[in-house]
Amino acid sequence: RGVFTKIGHWNERTGGEDLHSDAFAEKVREAAKNGINWEWYSLKEDLAVVLDEIAATVGGRVVFMTRPEKAEDFLPYRKLFDPDGHHLSSKGHKALADRISQLLEHLSIVENPRVGSWDIVGDDMCVSWFLSGQYPFKVHGDGVKMISWAADNKNHLYKYGLEFPNGGKIMFNNPFNKPMALYLDFMLEGPFPGIYPITEIIVETFGPNGSILSKPFYINPSVDRAVHFVQPAFIGTVPPGDIIVHVRPLEKGKKEAFRIAGINISEINDRFATPDVHIIQPQECALLRQEQAPAANLRLSGFADPKSIQIKENNDMSRVAVVKFVCDNVLNGPTDLNS
């Protein structure tokens, strides 16, 4: 009592009934009778203000799903969602499509709109196999394969990723005659401890004198909340020509192998912050061993993307976990950090 919890977490702790089942509905009603107060996580009115302001900047409109005023009356609406409680069901998609159609009846729509120029953004190459399972690159590695972990209600597979159970590499080309920013799209999942392993990424490029290896980058594909989605991560700047991304999973015993869902390269001057890739400095391991440094002393300069410094705080626990793991298991410097 007096503690906020999401209904999905509550359901898992109290039996894990299917969202669409009568047993789930009865359990929710009984919980309300026993003093649980169901409330919306966020006020629709507050969210609408923010989204409408964003949409106005591009001449857009926002369409909301219908929902009851009181959260306790949500049960008739639950079948608008898949059993995971997050994605829309076929019924939910139709309901949303109908609301969009109603909006379009009152708007003037250009029948043959002209596709705008991307000159302001510049060059890019974005390749995703998340929805298709098709990729144009060469891939090597023991056990590397394309895997799908979801199917719709007609058993059509979707949500694909290249799985790297024992490491491997992806080979592709920067076709532009200039350095570009490289992003890796990987699967992120939570809550902790997560199903995917901390993974090392090394980028190999080629210059006049042969192969050039980047410093190791470390990705922790786990977060502290219940999510499962594609996350882009800035890996580094790559020159024109052939590129090899080496992938090495580090954690043992995870439920799933590290998964990559796409590779993108874009203009260097138009990057966005992706605070999920870490560079571990050897002196950080020494600091942990010698001084048993608290989490607040871990240097933010260790993030691969300098933009991360603008949005991360010194006590970032994801960073602490990665530093400790890499120091203990990769750089061979065991620590006793208990923070």
C-alpha angles and dihedrals in degrees: 000000000000091000123113117228133164115251091236092058090045091052092050091052094048103048108303098245119185111268091234096047128107088231091061092049092049092048091053092050092048091049090055090051089051094055106273109141113212114209135170113260091226134014111254090216093056092047092048092056092054096043093046090053091052093045091050091062090065100030092256135145128222121224117196128200114243117257135170120261092239118054091217088067095059098102096093088053098051095091089066084078135059116254089267088070091228111072123060118255122224087266090051093049090052092049091051092045090053091053091049090050090052090053093048091055088069098042131078107240124198105231096208106026118193115240108239126237122264091205092114092055095042129207125346142159116208119182120178128172094177094111101024108036088221123121131173098209133096113252129189135178144103108288095354109154144149111260134185121204102180139055132185125235090278091053092250108151121236137159105061132186138174106246122214108191095162103017131268143161143264119214124201142137136253098223095189123095093234141056114282137192113255122214128185119206109213135169114262121196141175172270104015136299085035133194100258127074129242102260137201120225123195121181119212119200132170131238136171091284096047136257122013121195122204124223113271118274121202125211124195105199093193130091136183097251135067104267140124116189147121114283123193116217128192107233102175147283117301130195125230117285137037120001131187121196110202115205123198121173111212109184119080127212099031117147095236138027122250109277130207119197103179150345126228136182123190144160114305094225094056101055126140127212117268108178098187102091122080136196112204117210117209089228089062089062090049090050091053093048098044102038104018086230118211118240092261091066096061107112118244090211085080092077110103092224112059089206088070089073088067094059106027128082126219094251095059103151094200089061091048092052093050094046093050094046095048093045091050100041110022109027091038096233109125115209137191099217108156099177 
